């Protein structure tokens, strides 16, 4: 009976994935059409949104208000494209970009789109995430080809983190393969990784831990919080020793294929907790699956989920909130949570009790070889006073 039930779940899951792939460009909002579909001015936190979109074939970074009005645009015409951006306190943005020779770089752009800083790491690809630190250095996530017979019989796409100073010097590095034994994989998991090789971990977010009141050395300011999609693991690196000192996964199944793990900063409700976009889908060793997404807030000392959002919390069917890949969430100053349902290009803001008080559907579609898509990897909501006076 269990075998039949699992087979039925897998078939349902495959159908959902195929449906998502074919219609990846067609968002599923609670109302139509695209652009702003819900705005409750009394309950929504009012900010501006920074994100990357493809408009008429050109990759652009957009700053827009909550009604969908474009306030500012950044373009890199001398590059093939500009990717995921993050806002900086000085009014500049950091963004991944691809040169015409297909090398990937991290660039800092001022308000007028001038490149004021650029960093390229040879023989590796920057991907998914980065962070400008308070000391002016920058954490950057990379991927490199590795052959590690003790981990896999096949070549690995192995992730590593580099901290780079303003002059372009690497002052700290951390390589995933060197810490394989610290993840606590079962013998079954090790065998599956050994057989699979390739992009075995797929790190997708890094964060230097902010000041907090947890009074636990594992969560000291400056330690690094990391999320890995393929292993279903979220973990903390001790910055001084390089050791993994805290983790969720791989065997508790608290998250599946998650993205954007962030410790909530001081001054916000839930400060010190970890907010994460828990995709669901299919990931892990052995594979786990779920056909809907969650946003969860975790109290890290006891690894307790203290907040859970699914579509059901908004009185909607579970399947109406699902992004198989990508996605993110952000705790807002008024306690609401901003959610990016990435694959459907849907941004929405919910109150702690699950009321949707703002919703926006990205109206900019890109033609992929097999489908039309408006997907957006990650977004930021910024105070409307950003950028500072320039």
Residue pairs with C-beta under 8 A, 6 or more apart in sequence:
9 289
9 291
10 289
12 291
13 282
13 289
13 291
16 291
16 319
16 322
17 281
17 282
17 324
20 322
20 324
20 343
21 370
21 371
22 371
23 371
24 343
24 344
24 368
24 371
24 373
24 375
25 345
25 365
25 366
25 368
25 371
25 372
25 373
25 374
25 375
26 344
26 372
27 34
27 341
27 344
27 345
27 346
27 361
27 362
27 374
28 320
28 344
28 346
29 37
29 346
29 359
29 361
30 37
30 38
30 314
30 316
30 320
30 356
30 359
31 37
31 38
31 359
33 361
34 361
34 362
34 363
34 374
35 67
35 68
35 360
35 361
35 363
36 66
36 67
36 68
36 358
36 359
36 360
37 359
37 360
37 361
38 348
38 356
38 357
38 358
38 359
39 66
39 67
39 357
39 358
39 359
40 355
40 357
40 358
43 336
43 351
43 355
43 357
44 66
44 336
44 349
44 357
44 358
45 332
45 333
45 334
45 336
45 338
45 349
45 381
46 66
46 384
47 66
47 332
47 381
47 382
47 383
47 384
48 63
48 64
48 65
48 66
48 71
48 381
48 382
48 383
48 384
48 386
49 62
49 63
49 64
49 65
49 66
49 347
49 360
49 379
49 380
49 381
49 382
50 61
50 62
50 63
50 85
50 86
50 87
50 93
50 379
50 380
50 381
50 382
51 61
51 62
51 64
51 85
51 347
51 362
51 376
51 378
51 379
51 380
52 59
52 60
52 61
52 62
52 82
52 83
52 84
52 85
52 95
52 376
52 377
53 59
53 60
53 62
53 362
53 364
53 376
54 60
54 364
54 366
55 364
58 75
59 75
59 76
59 80
59 81
59 82
59 83
60 73
60 74
60 75
60 82
61 73
61 74
61 75
61 82
61 85
61 93
61 95
61 109
62 70
62 72
62 73
63 70
63 71
63 72
63 73
63 382
64 70
64 71
65 71
65 384
66 358
66 360
68 360
68 363
72 111
74 82
74 85
74 93
74 95
74 109
74 113
75 82
75 113
76 82
76 97
76 107
76 109
76 113
76 115
78 100
79 97
79 98
79 99
79 100
80 98
80 99
80 100
80 102
81 97
81 98
82 95
82 96
82 97
82 107
83 95
83 96
83 97
83 98
83 377
84 95
84 96
84 128
84 129
84 377
84 378
85 93
85 94
85 95
85 380
86 93
86 94
86 95
86 130
86 131
86 132
86 380
87 93
87 380
87 382
87 386
87 387
88 94
88 108
88 132
89 388
90 387
90 388
91 110
91 111
91 386
91 387
91 388
91 390
92 108
92 109
92 110
92 111
92 116
92 387
93 108
93 109
94 106
94 107
94 108
94 130
94 132
94 138
95 106
95 107
95 109
96 104
96 105
96 106
96 107
96 126
96 127
96 130
97 104
97 105
97 106
97 107
98 104
98 105
99 105
103 120
104 120
104 125
104 126
104 127
105 118
105 119
105 120
105 126
106 118
106 119
106 126
106 130
106 138
106 140
107 115
107 117
107 118
108 115
108 116
108 117
108 118
109 115
109 116
110 116
111 387
111 390
117 166
119 138
119 140
119 164
119 168
121 140
121 142
121 162
123 144
124 142
124 143
124 144
124 160
125 142
125 143
125 144
126 140
126 141
126 142
127 141
127 142
127 143
128 141
128 203
128 204
128 205
129 141
129 203
129 204
129 205
129 206
130 138
130 139
130 140
130 141
130 206
131 138
131 139
131 206
131 207
131 208
132 138
133 139
133 163
133 208
136 165
136 166
137 163
137 164
137 165
137 166
137 171
138 163
138 164
139 161
139 162
139 163
139 206
139 208
139 224
140 161
140 162
140 163
140 164
141 159
141 160
141 161
141 203
141 206
142 159
142 160
142 161
142 162
143 157
143 158
143 159
143 160
143 199
144 157
144 158
144 160
145 155
145 156
145 157
145 158
146 155
146 156
146 157
146 158
146 177
147 155
147 156
148 156
148 158
148 177
148 180
150 180
151 177
151 180
151 193
151 194
151 200
152 193
152 194
152 195
152 196
152 197
152 200
153 194
153 195
153 197
154 195
154 196
154 197
154 198
155 197
155 198
156 177
156 197
156 198
156 200
157 198
157 199
157 200
158 175
158 176
158 177
158 200
158 201
159 176
159 201
159 202
159 203
159 228
160 173
160 174
160 175
160 176
161 173
161 174
161 203
161 206
161 224
161 226
161 237
162 170
162 172
162 173
163 170
163 171
163 172
163 173
164 170
164 171
165 171
172 239
174 224
174 237
174 242
176 201
176 203
178 242
179 242
179 243
179 244
182 243
182 244
183 231
183 233
183 235
183 244
183 247
183 250
184 247
184 250
184 251
185 193
185 250
185 285
186 250
186 251
186 285
188 285
188 286
189 250
189 285
189 286
192 285
192 286
193 200
193 285
199 230
200 230
200 231
201 228
201 229
201 230
201 231
202 228
202 229
202 230
202 231
203 226
203 227
203 228
203 229
204 227
204 228
204 229
204 259
204 260
205 225
205 226
205 227
205 259
205 260
205 261
205 262
206 224
206 225
206 226
206 227
207 224
207 225
207 261
207 262
207 263
208 221
208 222
208 223
208 224
208 225
209 219
209 220
209 221
209 222
209 223
209 224
209 225
209 236
209 263
210 221
210 263
210 265
210 266
211 221
211 265
211 266
212 219
212 221
212 263
212 266
212 271
212 272
213 266
213 271
213 272
214 272
214 300
214 301
216 301
217 245
218 236
218 238
218 245
218 246
219 236
219 246
219 263
219 272
219 300
220 238
220 239
222 239
223 236
223 237
223 238
223 239
223 245
224 236
224 237
224 239
225 234
225 235
225 236
225 261
225 262
225 263
225 274
226 234
226 235
226 236
226 237
226 261
227 233
227 234
227 258
227 259
227 260
227 261
227 276
228 234
228 235
229 257
229 258
229 259
229 279
229 283
229 325
230 257
230 283
230 284
230 285
231 249
231 250
231 283
231 284
231 285
232 249
232 250
232 253
232 254
232 255
232 256
232 257
232 258
232 283
232 284
232 288
233 247
233 248
233 249
233 250
234 247
234 248
234 249
234 255
234 258
234 261
234 274
234 276
235 244
235 246
235 247
235 248
235 249
236 244
236 245
236 246
236 247
237 243
237 244
237 245
238 244
238 245
246 300
248 254
248 255
248 298
248 303
249 255
249 284
250 284
250 285
252 303
253 284
253 288
254 296
254 298
254 303
254 305
255 276
255 278
255 296
256 278
256 279
256 280
256 281
256 282
256 283
256 284
256 288
256 289
256 290
257 278
257 279
257 280
257 281
257 282
257 283
257 284
257 324
257 325
258 276
258 277
258 278
258 279
259 276
259 277
259 279
259 325
259 326
259 327
259 328
259 378
260 275
260 276
260 277
260 327
260 328
260 329
260 378
261 274
261 275
261 276
262 274
262 275
262 276
262 330
263 272
263 273
263 274
263 275
263 300
264 270
264 271
264 272
264 273
264 274
264 275
264 297
264 331
265 271
267 333
268 331
268 332
268 333
268 335
269 331
269 335
269 352
270 297
270 306
270 307
270 331
272 299
272 300
273 297
273 298
273 299
273 300
273 306
273 307
274 297
274 298
274 300
275 295
275 296
275 297
275 298
275 329
275 330
275 331
275 337
276 295
276 296
276 297
276 298
276 329
277 293
277 295
277 323
277 327
277 328
277 329
277 339
277 340
278 293
278 294
278 295
278 296
279 293
279 323
279 324
279 325
279 326
279 327
280 289
280 290
280 291
280 292
280 293
280 294
280 322
280 324
281 289
281 290
281 324
281 325
282 288
282 289
282 324
283 289
291 318
291 319
291 322
292 310
292 311
292 318
292 319
292 321
292 322
293 310
293 321
293 322
293 323
293 327
293 341
294 308
294 309
294 310
295 307
295 308
295 309
295 329
295 337
295 339
296 305
296 307
296 308
296 309
297 305
297 306
297 307
297 308
297 331
298 304
298 305
298 306
299 305
299 306
307 352
309 337
309 339
309 350
309 354
310 318
310 321
311 317
311 318
311 319
311 320
311 321
312 318
313 350
313 353
313 354
314 350
314 354
314 355
314 356
315 354
321 341
322 341
322 343
323 340
323 341
323 342
323 343
323 344
324 343
325 342
325 343
326 340
326 342
326 343
326 375
326 376
326 377
326 378
327 339
327 340
327 341
327 342
327 343
327 378
328 339
328 340
328 342
328 378
328 379
329 337
329 338
329 339
329 340
330 337
330 338
330 379
330 380
330 381
331 337
332 338
332 349
332 381
335 351
335 352
336 349
336 350
336 351
336 352
336 357
337 349
337 350
337 352
338 347
338 348
338 349
338 379
338 381
339 347
339 348
339 349
339 350
340 346
340 347
340 376
340 378
340 379
341 347
341 348
342 375
342 376
342 377
342 378
343 373
343 375
344 361
344 374
344 375
345 361
345 362
345 373
345 374
345 375
345 376
346 359
346 360
346 361
346 362
347 358
347 359
347 360
347 361
347 362
347 376
347 379
348 356
348 358
348 359
348 360
349 356
349 357
349 358
349 359
349 381
350 356
350 357
351 357
361 374
362 374
362 375
362 376
363 374
364 374
365 372
365 373
365 374
366 372
366 373
366 374
